[in-house]
């Protein structure tokens, strides 16, 4: 009983010395929760008064969502929680900074364990009380406006646990920073270093790989901090905010929160051990333990030096000599600065040169590893019998991917989860051929393209690399055909291959201008026909042909009208026949009788992008004297509009709608740059053609090498 009373007596006494921390913490939580709730709900009510909601149900759904945004997962909270964790921990153990206070505390007949427990527990009480008061205030405001239901309360409770785990990590980290330092300035610096060290280290490693390794790829695997809740928080908060319900949010939040708490407990044990071993004489010193000084010096100097070098490297247009100079100078400055901080004496600039030499040697060693690829990163090609499967992404096509709940999924994540190429020989053959390709060579026509590769090894490890392939090379085309024609590639690249159609709300077909409706009941038939036609798909088909149209299926209900695209080629007879059956098919080539005019713009990139071109032309941005070097953009744009039916008839067979992507089809052609011309096709307003009536003109491009001579003459550039 005596022990219990003594603990709570000590606790009450400690709280009296932390009044200002109580005030700051409670006020911050009341303001942020009360303020967010009032602002979010009033915004929705204002939208409703402006008539932005079509029904009362839509309005109340918006109100509930606003309440969840304010009381649940919010990107407005992590900064204040981070600061409060540091403030509460640092203030609680601040007596360790003053030798007289340490002696006074140690003279009191209270064990170190109890003193640590009292301060630690009181810090938790301050945070929890303030957070609960803020939540109660926000919930009361939301409830007074009818914006609270079971889902709102469930998400608020889940977010409370998520934020508590986040708080505990940085609370413990600041306690550790206090235990190994002896003054406030060094404690704050140490806390920031501990908080962001891993994040900074991985960022710099990825930068060095990107700078020096030709095969570096961050597409499938991007090394990120594994023990940094700040990184986890910011990377996942939008998914949590957009979760359909609390159950879905819990699947994302709880594993991360459990990991944070596990790491936080380890940090707490280390902090407690450091507290037990800490001598009274450490008060006022920069670092409480002398053996940590050279370790911290080297550990901080190396990444700081690379940060300084990277800044110099980027601003000097990738000058490697200046990179090395910047790293060494940055390392020396950091080493000298830390010695001054350790002793609080400017005369200590060049003390302990051995640790400084170790730091500089480490900086140079790491640079040499990356510069000369001493570990053979670029030469890595796994043996075929050690590969379990491969996923690739070949440049030339990008699509949007969605999960079963209608949430956006990165293309790399989707391919990583769904593409398992077991015929690895053609991929490895492309890797071998890539050694003959210079990725730095000019490639104006797009024939040299990047390919991202993910090797899944039988050992369970994964390796990612980037290679370069020549799409104009016949051998490469054959290897790509072997890859593209496999079911594994198609399933991993085209989500429509394995998509379900039971939730389709609308189906339409577009050739770039026309948009026709297909009954949604036909969605499954149309998809099955398309899947059947995709059996003929390979790289050559995509390279040598452009789609003649695209089927768009909109998924409704709980998928928020996710859209899926199904490209249609002229050889897709099953799909086209079904579209014709529903009177929805229109060819890409337009009818002359439907067109009012075509405006053609030629940008003359061959002139405007030529730094050696010299013109006296007041139509561009400023005149330049004849002998003056032109190092600015030259506006040589010429536009001509064609109204005559005969001219329009000669243009129409050679143009293609910009609206429809053409996967991989731009590669392998080396004639006129298609980006040099743009067209606006204007329809007659009384035309029966089913063009989208929301617009009367549509953007088109010339097919490469198919610009009519009379168009070239009409849009020729003539210097004034």
C-alpha positions as CSV (number, residue, x, y, z in Angstrom):
1,X,0.0,0.0,0.0
2,X,2.9,2.4,0.9
3,X,4.4,1.8,-2.5
4,X,1.2,2.5,-4.3
5,X,0.6,5.7,-2.5
6,X,4.1,6.8,-3.0
7,X,3.8,6.2,-6.8
8,X,0.7,8.3,-7.1
9,X,2.1,11.0,-4.8
10,X,5.1,11.3,-7.0
11,X,2.8,11.3,-10.0
12,X,0.7,14.2,-8.7
13,X,3.9,16.1,-7.9
14,X,5.2,15.6,-11.4
15,X,2.0,16.8,-13.0
16,X,2.3,20.1,-11.1
17,X,5.6,20.7,-12.8
18,X,4.1,20.0,-16.2
19,X,1.2,22.5,-16.2
20,X,2.4,24.3,-19.3
21,X,2.7,21.1,-21.2
22,X,-0.8,20.1,-20.2
23,X,-2.1,23.5,-21.5
24,X,-0.3,23.3,-24.8
25,X,-1.3,19.7,-25.4
26,X,-5.0,20.0,-24.5
27,X,-5.4,23.3,-26.4
28,X,-3.8,21.9,-29.5
29,X,-6.2,18.9,-29.5
30,X,-9.3,20.9,-28.8
31,X,-8.4,23.4,-31.5
32,X,-7.5,20.9,-34.2
33,X,-10.5,18.5,-33.6
34,X,-13.0,21.2,-32.9
35,X,-11.7,23.3,-35.8
36,X,-11.6,20.5,-38.4
37,X,-15.0,19.3,-37.5
38,X,-16.7,22.7,-37.7
39,X,-14.9,23.6,-41.0
40,X,-15.5,20.3,-42.7
41,X,-19.2,20.1,-41.8
42,X,-19.9,23.8,-42.6
43,X,-18.3,23.3,-46.0
44,X,-20.7,20.4,-46.8
45,X,-23.7,22.4,-45.6
46,X,-22.6,25.3,-47.8
47,X,-22.4,23.0,-50.8
48,X,-25.8,21.7,-50.0
49,X,-27.3,25.3,-49.8
50,X,-25.8,25.9,-53.3
51,X,-27.7,22.9,-54.6
52,X,-24.7,20.6,-55.2
53,X,-26.4,17.5,-53.8
54,X,-29.2,15.9,-55.7
55,X,-30.8,14.2,-52.8
56,X,-31.0,14.3,-49.0
57,X,-29.3,10.9,-48.9
58,X,-26.3,12.3,-50.9
59,X,-26.1,15.2,-48.5
60,X,-26.0,13.0,-45.4
61,X,-23.5,10.7,-46.9
62,X,-21.3,13.7,-47.4
63,X,-21.9,14.9,-43.8
64,X,-20.8,11.5,-42.5
65,X,-17.8,11.5,-44.7
66,X,-16.8,14.9,-43.5
67,X,-17.2,13.8,-39.9
68,X,-14.9,10.8,-40.6
69,X,-12.3,13.1,-42.3
70,X,-12.3,15.2,-39.1
71,X,-12.4,12.6,-36.4
72,X,-10.8,9.6,-38.2
73,X,-7.8,9.4,-40.4
74,X,-6.5,12.8,-41.3
75,X,-3.3,14.1,-42.9
76,X,-3.5,17.1,-40.6
77,X,-2.5,15.2,-37.5
78,X,0.9,13.5,-37.9
79,X,2.9,16.8,-37.7
80,X,1.3,17.9,-34.4
81,X,1.5,14.3,-32.9
82,X,5.2,14.2,-33.8
83,X,5.8,17.6,-32.1
84,X,3.8,16.7,-29.0
85,X,5.6,13.4,-28.6
86,X,8.9,15.2,-28.7
87,X,7.7,18.0,-26.4
88,X,6.1,15.7,-23.7
89,X,9.1,13.3,-23.6
90,X,11.8,16.1,-23.6
91,X,10.0,18.2,-20.9
92,X,9.3,15.2,-18.7
93,X,13.0,14.2,-18.4
94,X,14.4,17.7,-18.7
95,X,15.8,17.6,-15.2
96,X,18.6,15.4,-16.6
97,X,20.1,18.5,-18.3
98,X,20.9,20.2,-15.0
99,X,23.5,18.7,-12.6
100,X,21.9,20.4,-9.5
101,X,18.5,19.0,-10.4
102,X,19.9,15.5,-10.9
103,X,21.6,15.6,-7.5
104,X,18.4,16.8,-5.9
105,X,16.3,14.1,-7.5
106,X,18.9,11.4,-6.6
107,X,18.8,12.6,-3.0
108,X,15.1,11.8,-2.7
109,X,14.5,8.2,-1.5
110,X,12.9,7.1,-4.8
111,X,14.3,4.4,-7.0
112,X,15.4,5.2,-10.6
113,X,12.9,2.7,-11.9
114,X,10.0,4.5,-10.1
115,X,11.1,7.9,-11.2
116,X,11.3,6.7,-14.9
117,X,7.9,5.0,-14.6
118,X,6.3,8.2,-13.1
119,X,7.6,10.5,-15.8
120,X,6.8,8.0,-18.6
121,X,3.3,7.3,-17.4
122,X,2.5,11.0,-16.8
123,X,3.5,11.7,-20.4
124,X,1.1,9.1,-21.7
125,X,-1.7,10.5,-19.4
126,X,-1.2,14.0,-20.8
127,X,-1.4,12.8,-24.4
128,X,-4.3,10.4,-23.9
129,X,-6.4,12.9,-21.9
130,X,-5.8,15.7,-24.5
131,X,-6.6,13.4,-27.4
132,X,-9.8,12.1,-25.8
133,X,-11.0,15.6,-24.9
134,X,-10.4,16.7,-28.5
135,X,-12.3,13.7,-29.9
136,X,-15.2,14.3,-27.5
137,X,-15.4,17.9,-28.5
138,X,-15.3,17.0,-32.2
139,X,-17.8,14.2,-31.8
140,X,-20.1,16.5,-29.9
141,X,-20.0,19.1,-32.6
142,X,-20.7,16.4,-35.3
143,X,-23.5,14.8,-33.2
144,X,-25.2,18.2,-32.8
145,X,-25.5,18.4,-36.5
146,X,-26.6,14.8,-37.0
147,X,-23.3,13.7,-38.6
148,X,-22.4,10.8,-36.4
149,X,-23.3,7.1,-37.0
150,X,-21.7,3.8,-36.2
151,X,-19.2,4.0,-39.1
152,X,-18.0,7.4,-38.0
153,X,-17.4,6.2,-34.4
154,X,-15.7,3.0,-35.6
155,X,-13.3,4.9,-37.8
156,X,-12.6,7.5,-35.1
157,X,-11.8,4.7,-32.7
158,X,-9.5,3.0,-35.2
159,X,-7.7,6.2,-36.0
160,X,-7.3,6.8,-32.3
161,X,-5.3,3.5,-32.0
162,X,-3.3,4.2,-35.2
163,X,-2.3,7.7,-33.9
164,X,-1.5,6.3,-30.5
165,X,0.9,3.8,-32.0
166,X,2.5,6.7,-34.0
167,X,2.8,8.8,-30.8
168,X,4.4,5.9,-28.8
169,X,7.1,5.4,-31.4
170,X,8.3,9.0,-31.4
171,X,7.6,9.4,-27.6
172,X,10.0,6.6,-27.0
173,X,12.5,7.9,-29.6
174,X,12.7,11.2,-27.9
175,X,13.2,9.6,-24.5
176,X,16.1,7.7,-26.0
177,X,17.5,10.9,-27.4
178,X,17.3,12.6,-24.0
179,X,19.1,9.6,-22.3
180,X,22.1,9.7,-24.6
181,X,22.5,13.5,-24.7
182,X,23.0,16.2,-22.0
183,X,21.5,19.5,-23.4
184,X,18.4,20.5,-25.2
185,X,19.9,21.6,-28.5
186,X,21.8,18.3,-29.0
187,X,18.7,16.4,-27.9
188,X,16.6,18.0,-30.6
189,X,19.3,17.4,-33.2
190,X,19.6,13.8,-32.1
191,X,15.9,13.2,-32.2
192,X,15.6,14.5,-35.7
193,X,18.6,12.4,-36.8
194,X,17.1,9.3,-35.3
195,X,13.6,10.1,-36.8
196,X,14.8,10.6,-40.4
197,X,18.1,8.8,-40.6
198,X,16.9,5.7,-42.3
199,X,14.7,7.7,-44.7
200,X,17.6,9.9,-45.7
201,X,20.0,6.9,-46.1
202,X,17.7,5.1,-48.5
203,X,17.0,8.3,-50.4
204,X,20.7,8.9,-50.9
205,X,21.3,5.2,-51.8
206,X,18.6,5.3,-54.4
207,X,20.0,8.6,-55.8
208,X,23.5,7.1,-56.1
209,X,22.2,4.0,-57.9
210,X,20.2,6.2,-60.3
211,X,23.3,8.3,-60.9
212,X,25.8,5.6,-61.6
213,X,24.0,2.3,-62.4
214,X,22.7,2.0,-66.0
215,X,20.4,-0.9,-65.0
216,X,19.0,0.7,-61.8
217,X,15.2,0.4,-61.6
218,X,12.9,1.7,-58.9
219,X,9.8,0.6,-60.8
220,X,9.0,-2.8,-59.2
221,X,11.2,-2.4,-56.1
222,X,12.0,1.0,-54.6
223,X,13.9,0.7,-51.3
224,X,12.2,2.6,-48.6
225,X,12.6,3.1,-44.9
226,X,11.2,0.1,-43.0
227,X,11.4,1.5,-39.5
228,X,10.2,5.0,-40.1
229,X,6.5,5.5,-39.1
230,X,6.5,9.0,-40.7
231,X,7.2,7.4,-44.0
232,X,4.5,4.7,-43.4
233,X,2.0,7.3,-42.3
234,X,2.3,9.6,-45.3
235,X,2.4,6.7,-47.7
236,X,-0.8,5.1,-46.4
237,X,-2.9,8.0,-45.1
238,X,-4.8,8.6,-48.4
239,X,-5.7,4.9,-48.7
240,X,-7.0,5.0,-45.1
241,X,-9.0,8.2,-45.8
242,X,-10.5,6.6,-48.9
243,X,-11.3,3.2,-47.3
244,X,-14.8,2.0,-47.9
245,X,-15.4,1.2,-44.2
246,X,-13.6,0.8,-40.9
247,X,-12.9,-2.9,-41.6
248,X,-11.0,-2.1,-44.8
249,X,-9.1,0.6,-43.0
250,X,-8.2,-1.8,-40.2
251,X,-6.6,-4.2,-42.7
252,X,-4.2,-1.4,-43.7
253,X,-3.7,0.4,-40.4
254,X,-3.4,-2.4,-37.8
255,X,-0.4,-4.3,-39.2
256,X,1.5,-1.0,-39.5
257,X,0.5,0.0,-36.0
258,X,1.6,-3.3,-34.6
259,X,5.0,-3.0,-36.2
260,X,5.4,0.6,-34.8
261,X,4.5,-0.6,-31.3
262,X,6.9,-3.5,-31.6
263,X,9.8,-1.2,-32.6
264,X,8.7,1.3,-30.0
265,X,9.0,-1.3,-27.2
266,X,12.6,-2.1,-28.3
267,X,13.5,1.6,-28.2
268,X,11.9,1.9,-24.8
269,X,14.0,-0.9,-23.4
270,X,17.2,0.6,-24.8
271,X,16.2,4.0,-23.4
272,X,15.5,2.6,-20.0
273,X,18.9,0.8,-20.0
274,X,20.6,4.0,-21.0
275,X,18.8,5.8,-18.2
276,X,19.9,3.2,-15.6
277,X,23.6,3.5,-16.7
278,X,23.6,7.3,-17.1
279,X,25.9,9.0,-14.7
280,X,25.0,12.2,-13.0
281,X,28.0,13.9,-14.5
282,X,26.4,13.6,-18.0
283,X,24.1,16.5,-17.2
284,X,25.1,19.5,-19.5
285,X,27.3,17.4,-21.8
286,X,26.5,17.1,-25.4
287,X,26.7,13.3,-25.4
288,X,26.2,11.3,-22.2
289,X,28.4,8.4,-23.3
290,X,31.8,9.1,-24.6
291,X,32.1,6.0,-26.8
292,X,29.1,7.2,-28.8
293,X,30.9,10.4,-30.0
294,X,33.0,8.9,-32.8
295,X,30.2,6.6,-33.8
296,X,27.7,9.4,-34.1
297,X,30.2,11.6,-35.9
298,X,30.9,9.0,-38.6
299,X,27.2,7.9,-38.9
300,X,26.0,11.5,-39.4
301,X,28.9,12.8,-41.5
302,X,28.5,10.2,-44.3
303,X,24.9,10.8,-45.3
304,X,25.3,14.5,-44.7
305,X,28.3,14.6,-47.0
306,X,26.4,12.8,-49.7
307,X,23.5,15.2,-49.4
308,X,25.9,18.1,-49.9
309,X,27.5,16.3,-52.8
310,X,24.2,15.6,-54.4
311,X,23.2,19.2,-54.3
312,X,26.5,20.2,-56.0
313,X,26.1,17.4,-58.5
314,X,22.6,18.4,-59.5
315,X,23.4,22.1,-59.8
316,X,26.5,21.5,-61.8
317,X,24.8,19.4,-64.4
318,X,26.2,16.0,-63.1
319,X,29.8,17.0,-62.7
320,X,31.4,14.0,-60.9
321,X,34.5,15.9,-59.9
322,X,32.4,18.5,-58.2
323,X,30.3,15.7,-56.6
324,X,33.4,14.3,-54.9
325,X,34.6,17.7,-53.9
326,X,31.2,18.5,-52.5
327,X,31.0,15.3,-50.5
328,X,34.5,15.7,-49.0
329,X,33.9,19.3,-48.2
330,X,30.5,18.5,-46.7
331,X,32.0,15.6,-44.7
332,X,34.8,17.9,-43.3
333,X,32.3,20.6,-42.3
334,X,30.0,18.2,-40.5
335,X,32.9,16.5,-38.7
336,X,34.2,19.8,-37.5
337,X,30.8,21.1,-36.5
338,X,30.1,18.0,-34.4
339,X,33.4,18.4,-32.6
340,X,32.5,22.0,-31.8
341,X,29.1,20.8,-30.5
342,X,30.6,18.0,-28.4
343,X,32.9,20.4,-26.5
344,X,31.0,23.7,-27.0
345,X,34.4,25.2,-28.0
346,X,35.3,26.6,-31.4
347,X,38.9,25.5,-30.8
348,X,37.8,21.9,-31.1
349,X,37.2,22.1,-34.9
350,X,40.0,19.7,-35.7
351,X,40.0,17.4,-32.7
352,X,39.8,13.6,-33.0
353,X,41.1,13.6,-36.6
354,X,41.1,9.8,-36.7
355,X,37.3,9.6,-36.6
356,X,37.1,12.4,-39.2
357,X,39.5,10.3,-41.4
358,X,37.3,7.3,-41.0
359,X,34.3,9.3,-42.1
360,X,36.1,10.7,-45.2
361,X,37.4,7.2,-46.0
362,X,33.9,5.8,-45.7
363,X,32.6,8.6,-48.0
364,X,35.2,7.8,-50.7
365,X,34.7,4.1,-50.4
366,X,31.0,4.3,-50.9
367,X,31.5,6.6,-53.9
368,X,34.0,4.2,-55.5
369,X,31.5,1.3,-55.0
370,X,28.9,3.1,-57.0
371,X,31.2,4.8,-59.5
372,X,33.0,1.7,-60.6
373,X,30.2,-0.8,-59.7
374,X,32.5,-2.8,-57.5
375,X,29.8,-5.3,-56.5
376,X,28.7,-5.9,-60.1
377,X,25.2,-4.4,-59.9
378,X,25.0,-3.6,-63.7
379,X,26.4,-7.0,-64.6
380,X,23.9,-9.0,-62.6
381,X,22.0,-11.6,-64.7
382,X,20.5,-14.5,-62.7
383,X,21.0,-18.0,-64.0
384,X,17.9,-19.3,-65.7
385,X,17.6,-22.3,-63.4
386,X,17.5,-20.0,-60.4
387,X,14.5,-18.0,-61.6
388,X,11.0,-18.9,-60.5
389,X,9.2,-16.3,-62.6
390,X,9.5,-12.8,-64.1
391,X,7.4,-9.7,-64.4
392,X,8.1,-7.0,-67.0
393,X,6.9,-3.6,-68.1
394,X,7.8,-2.7,-71.7
395,X,7.7,1.1,-72.4
396,X,5.0,2.1,-74.8
397,X,1.8,1.6,-73.0
398,X,0.4,2.6,-69.7
399,X,-3.0,1.8,-68.2
400,X,-5.0,2.6,-65.1
401,X,-5.6,-0.3,-62.7
402,X,-8.2,-0.7,-60.0
403,X,-8.7,-3.2,-57.2
404,X,-12.0,-5.0,-56.5
405,X,-13.1,-2.1,-54.3
406,X,-12.5,0.5,-57.0
407,X,-9.3,1.9,-55.5
408,X,-6.5,2.9,-57.8
409,X,-3.5,0.6,-58.0
410,X,-0.1,1.5,-59.4
411,X,0.8,-0.2,-62.6
412,X,4.0,-1.7,-61.0
413,X,2.0,-3.1,-58.1
414,X,-0.6,-4.6,-60.4
415,X,2.0,-6.3,-62.6
416,X,4.0,-7.5,-59.7
417,X,0.9,-9.2,-58.3
418,X,-0.5,-10.7,-61.5
419,X,2.3,-11.2,-64.0
420,X,4.3,-14.5,-63.7
421,X,6.3,-15.2,-66.8
422,X,7.7,-18.7,-66.5
423,X,9.2,-18.8,-70.0
424,X,12.2,-16.8,-68.9
425,X,14.5,-17.5,-71.9
426,X,13.3,-14.6,-74.2
427,X,13.6,-12.1,-71.3
428,X,17.2,-13.3,-70.5
429,X,18.0,-13.1,-74.3
430,X,16.8,-9.5,-74.3
431,X,19.0,-8.8,-71.3
432,X,22.0,-10.2,-73.1
433,X,21.2,-8.1,-76.2
434,X,20.8,-5.0,-74.0
435,X,24.6,-5.0,-73.3
436,X,25.1,-3.9,-76.9
437,X,22.8,-0.9,-76.6
438,X,24.0,2.5,-75.3
439,X,21.1,4.0,-73.3
440,X,22.7,7.4,-73.6
441,X,22.5,7.4,-77.4
442,X,20.1,9.8,-79.0
443,X,16.7,8.2,-79.7
444,X,14.5,10.8,-81.3
445,X,12.1,8.2,-82.9
446,X,11.5,6.2,-79.7
447,X,12.9,2.9,-81.1
448,X,15.2,2.5,-78.1
449,X,13.0,2.0,-75.1
450,X,13.3,1.0,-71.5
451,X,12.1,-2.3,-70.1
452,X,11.6,-2.9,-66.4
453,X,12.3,-6.4,-65.1
454,X,11.4,-8.1,-61.8
455,X,13.3,-11.4,-61.2
456,X,11.6,-13.7,-58.7
457,X,14.2,-16.1,-57.6
458,X,13.6,-19.6,-56.3
459,X,15.3,-18.6,-53.0
460,X,12.4,-16.2,-52.4
461,X,14.4,-13.0,-53.1
462,X,13.4,-10.5,-55.7
463,X,15.7,-8.4,-57.9
464,X,14.7,-5.5,-60.2
465,X,16.6,-4.2,-63.2
466,X,16.1,-1.9,-66.1
467,X,17.4,-2.7,-69.6
468,X,17.1,-1.0,-73.0
469,X,15.7,-2.7,-76.0
470,X,15.7,-1.8,-79.7
471,X,12.2,-2.1,-81.0
472,X,13.5,-1.8,-84.6
473,X,15.7,-4.9,-84.3
474,X,14.0,-8.0,-85.9
475,X,15.5,-10.4,-83.3
476,X,14.2,-8.2,-80.5
477,X,10.8,-8.1,-82.1
478,X,10.6,-11.9,-82.3
479,X,11.6,-12.2,-78.6
480,X,9.0,-9.6,-77.6
481,X,6.4,-11.6,-79.6
482,X,7.2,-14.6,-77.5
483,X,6.6,-12.6,-74.4
484,X,3.6,-10.6,-75.5
485,X,1.7,-13.6,-76.8
486,X,1.7,-15.4,-73.5
487,X,-1.3,-15.5,-71.2
488,X,0.9,-14.6,-68.3
489,X,1.9,-11.3,-70.0
490,X,-1.6,-10.4,-71.1
491,X,-3.1,-11.1,-67.7
492,X,-0.5,-8.9,-66.0
493,X,-0.7,-6.0,-68.5
494,X,-4.4,-5.9,-69.6
495,X,-6.7,-6.0,-66.6
496,X,-9.7,-6.6,-68.8
497,X,-8.4,-10.1,-69.6
498,X,-9.4,-11.3,-66.1
499,X,-12.0,-8.7,-65.2
500,X,-15.6,-9.5,-64.2
501,X,-18.5,-7.7,-65.8
502,X,-21.3,-8.2,-63.3
503,X,-21.0,-4.7,-61.9
504,X,-20.8,-2.9,-65.3
505,X,-23.2,0.1,-65.3
506,X,-22.5,1.5,-68.8
507,X,-20.8,0.4,-72.0
508,X,-19.9,2.5,-75.0
509,X,-17.6,2.4,-78.0
510,X,-15.5,5.3,-79.4
511,X,-13.4,5.8,-82.5
512,X,-12.1,9.1,-81.2
513,X,-15.1,11.2,-82.3
514,X,-18.1,9.0,-82.4
515,X,-19.4,7.6,-79.1
516,X,-22.1,4.9,-79.3
517,X,-23.9,3.1,-76.6
518,X,-23.9,-0.6,-76.1
519,X,-26.5,-2.2,-73.8
520,X,-24.9,-3.0,-70.5
521,X,-26.4,-6.5,-70.7
522,X,-24.0,-7.2,-73.5
523,X,-20.9,-6.4,-71.4
524,X,-20.0,-10.1,-70.8
525,X,-20.5,-11.0,-74.5
526,X,-18.4,-8.1,-75.6
527,X,-15.6,-8.8,-73.1
528,X,-15.6,-12.5,-74.1
529,X,-15.4,-11.6,-77.7
530,X,-12.5,-9.3,-77.0
531,X,-10.7,-11.9,-74.9
532,X,-11.1,-14.3,-77.8
533,X,-9.6,-11.8,-80.2
534,X,-6.7,-11.1,-77.8
535,X,-5.4,-14.6,-78.5
536,X,-3.8,-13.2,-81.7
537,X,-2.2,-10.3,-79.8
538,X,1.6,-9.9,-79.8
539,X,4.2,-7.2,-80.1
540,X,4.2,-7.1,-83.9
541,X,0.4,-6.6,-84.0
542,X,0.7,-3.7,-81.6
543,X,3.7,-2.2,-83.3
544,X,2.4,-2.3,-86.8
545,X,-1.2,-1.4,-86.2
546,X,-3.2,1.3,-84.3
547,X,-6.5,0.5,-82.6
548,X,-9.5,1.3,-84.6
549,X,-11.4,2.2,-81.5
550,X,-11.9,1.5,-77.8
551,X,-14.7,-0.1,-75.8
552,X,-15.2,1.6,-72.4
553,X,-16.9,-0.2,-69.6
554,X,-17.9,1.8,-66.5
555,X,-18.2,-0.1,-63.3
556,X,-20.7,1.4,-60.9
557,X,-22.1,0.9,-57.4
558,X,-19.3,0.5,-54.8
559,X,-16.6,0.9,-57.5
560,X,-17.5,4.6,-58.1
561,X,-17.7,4.2,-61.8
562,X,-14.2,2.8,-62.5
563,X,-13.6,2.7,-66.2
564,X,-11.9,-0.1,-68.0
565,X,-10.6,0.3,-71.6
566,X,-10.6,-2.5,-74.2
567,X,-8.6,-1.6,-77.3
568,X,-10.0,-2.9,-80.6
569,X,-7.9,-3.6,-83.7
570,X,-9.1,-4.1,-87.3
571,X,-8.3,-7.8,-87.0
572,X,-10.5,-8.2,-83.9
573,X,-13.4,-9.7,-86.0
574,X,-15.3,-11.1,-83.1
575,X,-15.4,-7.8,-81.2
576,X,-16.2,-5.8,-84.3
577,X,-19.0,-8.1,-85.4
578,X,-20.6,-7.8,-82.0
579,X,-20.4,-4.0,-82.1
580,X,-21.9,-4.0,-85.5
581,X,-24.7,-6.2,-84.2
582,X,-25.6,-3.5,-81.7
583,X,-25.1,-0.8,-84.4
584,X,-22.2,0.7,-82.3
585,X,-19.3,0.3,-84.7
586,X,-17.8,3.2,-86.6
587,X,-14.5,3.0,-88.4
588,X,-11.6,5.4,-87.6
589,X,-11.7,7.1,-91.0
590,X,-14.3,9.9,-91.0
591,X,-16.8,10.8,-93.7
592,X,-16.1,13.9,-95.8
593,X,-19.7,14.9,-95.8
594,X,-19.8,15.2,-92.0
595,X,-16.8,17.5,-91.7
596,X,-17.0,21.3,-91.8
597,X,-13.3,22.1,-91.7
598,X,-9.9,20.9,-90.5
599,X,-7.4,23.2,-88.8
600,X,-3.8,22.0,-89.2
601,X,-1.0,23.4,-86.9
602,X,2.6,22.7,-87.7
603,X,5.1,23.6,-84.9
604,X,8.2,23.2,-87.0
605,X,10.1,21.4,-84.2
606,X,13.1,20.9,-86.6
607,X,13.6,24.7,-86.4
608,X,12.3,25.8,-83.0
609,X,14.4,23.1,-81.3
610,X,17.6,23.8,-83.2
611,X,20.0,25.8,-81.0
612,X,22.0,26.9,-84.1
613,X,19.1,28.3,-86.0
614,X,19.2,32.1,-86.5
615,X,16.1,34.1,-87.5
616,X,14.9,37.6,-87.6
617,X,11.3,36.8,-86.8
618,X,9.1,39.1,-84.7
619,X,6.4,36.5,-84.4
620,X,8.4,34.5,-81.9
621,X,9.5,35.6,-78.4
622,X,11.7,38.5,-79.2
623,X,13.9,39.2,-82.2
624,X,17.5,38.0,-82.5
625,X,20.3,39.6,-84.5
626,X,21.6,37.6,-87.4
627,X,24.9,36.6,-85.9
628,X,23.6,36.0,-82.4
629,X,23.5,32.5,-81.0
630,X,19.9,31.4,-80.4
631,X,19.5,29.5,-77.1
632,X,15.8,30.1,-76.6
633,X,12.6,28.6,-77.9
634,X,11.8,29.9,-81.4
635,X,8.0,30.1,-82.1
636,X,7.7,29.0,-85.7
637,X,4.1,27.8,-85.4
638,X,2.0,28.0,-88.6
639,X,-1.7,27.2,-88.8
640,X,-3.8,26.7,-91.8
641,X,-7.5,25.8,-92.0
642,X,-8.9,23.7,-94.9
643,X,-12.6,24.1,-95.9
644,X,-12.7,22.6,-99.4
645,X,-14.2,19.1,-99.5
646,X,-11.5,17.9,-101.9
647,X,-8.7,18.9,-99.6
648,X,-10.5,17.4,-96.6
649,X,-11.0,14.1,-98.5
650,X,-7.2,13.9,-99.0
651,X,-6.5,14.6,-95.3
652,X,-9.0,12.2,-93.6
653,X,-7.3,8.8,-94.6
654,X,-4.0,10.0,-93.0
655,X,-5.1,11.1,-89.6
656,X,-5.7,9.4,-86.3
657,X,-7.6,10.5,-83.2
658,X,-5.5,11.7,-80.3
659,X,-8.1,10.4,-77.9
660,X,-7.2,6.8,-78.5
661,X,-3.9,5.5,-77.2
662,X,-1.9,3.3,-79.5
663,X,0.1,0.9,-77.4
664,X,3.7,0.4,-78.8
665,X,2.6,1.4,-82.3
666,X,4.7,4.6,-82.5
667,X,7.9,2.5,-82.4
668,X,9.6,1.2,-85.4
669,X,8.9,4.3,-87.6
670,X,11.5,6.8,-88.3
671,X,9.8,9.4,-90.5
672,X,8.1,12.7,-89.6
673,X,7.6,13.5,-85.9
674,X,3.9,13.1,-85.3
675,X,4.1,15.7,-82.5
676,X,5.1,18.3,-85.2
677,X,1.5,18.5,-86.4
678,X,-1.8,18.8,-84.6
679,X,-5.3,18.9,-86.1
680,X,-8.7,20.1,-85.1
681,X,-11.4,18.3,-87.0
682,X,-14.7,20.4,-86.9
683,X,-18.0,18.6,-87.5
684,X,-21.0,20.1,-89.2
685,X,-23.5,20.9,-86.5
686,X,-26.3,19.3,-88.5
687,X,-24.4,16.1,-89.2
688,X,-26.1,12.8,-88.2
689,X,-22.7,11.4,-87.3
690,X,-22.9,10.3,-83.6
691,X,-20.0,12.5,-82.5
692,X,-20.1,13.6,-78.8
693,X,-22.3,16.6,-78.8
694,X,-20.5,18.1,-75.9
695,X,-18.0,19.3,-78.4
696,X,-18.0,20.0,-82.2
697,X,-14.3,19.7,-82.8
698,X,-11.8,16.8,-82.0
699,X,-8.1,16.6,-81.8
700,X,-6.3,14.4,-84.4
701,X,-2.7,13.7,-85.4
702,X,-1.2,12.7,-88.7
703,X,0.1,9.2,-89.0
704,X,3.9,9.2,-89.3
705,X,5.1,9.8,-92.8
706,X,1.6,10.5,-94.1
707,X,1.3,14.3,-94.2
708,X,0.0,15.3,-97.7
709,X,2.3,17.5,-99.7
710,X,-0.2,20.3,-100.1
711,X,-0.5,20.5,-96.3
712,X,3.2,20.7,-95.9
713,X,3.3,23.6,-98.4
714,X,0.4,25.4,-96.8
715,X,2.0,25.2,-93.3
716,X,5.6,25.8,-94.4
717,X,7.5,28.3,-92.3
718,X,8.8,31.5,-94.0
719,X,11.1,33.7,-92.0
720,X,10.2,37.4,-92.2
